[in-house]
Amino acid sequence: MKIKIDSTGRIAIPKSLQKRFGLKPGTILELEERPESLGFLLAKRDGSPVRRNGMWVYDGKAPCNFRWDKMIDDMRDERIEEILGHAIK
């Protein structure tokens, strides 16, 4: 994926990546310098479930009332709907 730096040095992150990684205004990213490239990483935050590469990843402490079973059921239903091509309910 190619992106362009504007005249003020800013870049725009495509909406598809914003949605996939849960990026919202105010999200802090870390810029990682590598010998031949740059990489962006999500800065550590309080944590929330984020879907990456089709898998749910959680990088923090779950709130005491978080329903893991509901999240798993919802994710399972979503995958079944993707396979069938229509809603199951």
C-alpha positions as CSV (number, residue, x, y, z in Angstrom):
1,M,0.0,0.0,0.0
2,K,1.4,3.4,-0.9
3,I,0.6,6.7,0.8
4,K,1.8,10.2,0.1
5,I,3.3,12.7,2.4
6,D,1.6,16.2,2.0
7,S,3.4,19.5,1.9
8,T,3.3,19.9,5.7
9,G,4.8,16.4,6.3
10,R,1.5,14.7,7.2
11,I,0.2,11.3,5.9
12,A,-3.3,10.0,5.7
13,I,-4.0,6.5,6.9
14,P,-6.5,4.8,4.6
15,K,-10.0,4.3,6.1
16,S,-9.8,0.5,5.7
17,L,-6.7,0.4,8.0
18,Q,-8.3,2.9,10.5
19,K,-11.3,0.6,10.8
20,R,-9.2,-2.6,11.0
21,F,-6.9,-1.3,13.7
22,G,-9.5,0.8,15.6
23,L,-7.7,4.1,14.8
24,K,-9.6,7.2,15.9
25,P,-8.7,10.8,16.1
26,G,-6.2,11.1,19.0
27,T,-4.9,7.6,18.7
28,I,-1.1,7.6,19.4
29,L,1.2,5.7,17.1
30,E,4.8,5.0,17.7
31,L,7.2,5.5,14.8
32,E,9.8,2.7,14.6
33,E,13.0,3.5,12.7
34,R,14.6,0.5,10.9
35,P,17.8,0.4,8.9
36,E,15.9,0.7,5.5
37,S,12.4,1.5,6.5
38,L,9.9,3.1,9.0
39,G,7.2,1.3,10.8
40,F,4.2,2.4,12.8
41,L,3.1,0.7,16.0
42,L,0.0,1.2,18.1
43,A,1.2,2.9,21.3
44,K,0.3,1.1,24.5
45,R,-3.0,2.1,25.9
46,D,-5.5,1.0,28.4
47,G,-6.5,-1.8,26.1
48,S,-9.3,-2.9,23.9
49,P,-10.1,-5.8,21.6
50,V,-8.7,-5.1,18.1
51,R,-9.1,-7.4,15.1
52,R,-5.8,-8.0,13.3
53,N,-5.4,-10.4,10.4
54,G,-8.8,-11.9,11.1
55,M,-8.0,-12.6,14.8
56,W,-9.0,-10.7,17.9
57,V,-6.1,-9.3,19.9
58,Y,-6.5,-7.7,23.4
59,D,-3.6,-5.6,24.7
60,G,-4.7,-4.6,28.2
61,K,-6.7,-5.5,31.2
62,A,-10.3,-6.5,30.5
63,P,-12.9,-4.4,32.2
64,C,-14.5,-6.3,35.0
65,N,-17.8,-6.5,33.1
66,F,-16.4,-7.5,29.7
67,R,-18.3,-10.4,28.2
68,W,-15.7,-12.6,26.5
69,D,-18.3,-15.2,25.7
70,K,-20.5,-12.7,23.9
71,M,-17.5,-11.4,21.9
72,I,-16.6,-15.0,20.9
73,D,-20.2,-15.8,19.9
74,D,-20.5,-12.5,17.9
75,M,-17.2,-13.3,16.1
76,R,-18.3,-16.9,15.4
77,D,-21.6,-15.6,13.9
78,E,-19.8,-13.0,11.8
79,R,-17.5,-15.7,10.3
80,I,-20.5,-18.0,9.6
81,E,-22.3,-15.2,7.9
82,E,-19.2,-14.4,5.8
83,I,-19.0,-18.1,4.7
84,L,-22.8,-18.4,4.0
85,G,-23.0,-15.0,2.4
86,H,-26.1,-14.0,4.5
87,A,-27.1,-13.3,8.0
88,I,-27.9,-16.5,10.1
89,K,-30.4,-14.8,12.4
